[in-house]
Amino acid sequence: MNDWAPIAKEYDPLKAGSIDGTDEEPHDRAIWRAMLARYVPNKGVTGDPHLTLFVARLNLQTTEEKLKEVFSRYGDIRKIRLVRDLVTGFSKGYAFIEYKEERALLKAHRDANRLVIDQHEIFVDFELERTLKGWIPRRLGGGFGGKKESGQLRFGGRDRPFRKPINLPNMKNDFYGEGSGEKRNWSREGTRDWRTRDRDHERSRDKRWPERERSWTWGESERERDSKEERSRGRERKDRDR
């Protein structure tokens, strides 16, 4: 755990599918697909990957001109590539922006994330396809994206970093004792104690119940006796008056 970091330094589909990067078994089929994938970055992509930003969650109506207008405020732009469908030509909702200077890249990375463009809150990060070793894109089960309803969350990126793992390797042995026999004895004794306590509680409740009934009956007889005495006194007063 000495090399643990909230942001992945090398892409591993199994770690990306774990909330703290410590899972040993994949929890969904997409992780299996990513582990079996042999992905090679697109060689047709040009430009310096260390000066390129990845911009996602764009409005499908957002154009290259709009992106240039917004991102040019951080520095000089060398190239903008809005990814479009090869057949329809429609935007796929993400783009790559290459700057001329690293200072402009870092400023845009810091300030442009979660910026609202055309009523959409965008996501900005460094390009990972050519800079992060072992990268597997989302379409092959990798990436750092995903939604809760799909059950395919990915961790280790800027938007969803790893959580710090809780490492308590000796807790179970210290709690139950050194051997497994002690653990079994403890659990059996504990079970007997709980059962005995429950039986005692039931018995005491059964004993208290008749007493309560008797007390309620006694209370009713007292009221009846008092009412009889009142009626008898009333008759005596009437006899004296006559």
Disulfide bonds with the S-S distance in Angstrom:
none
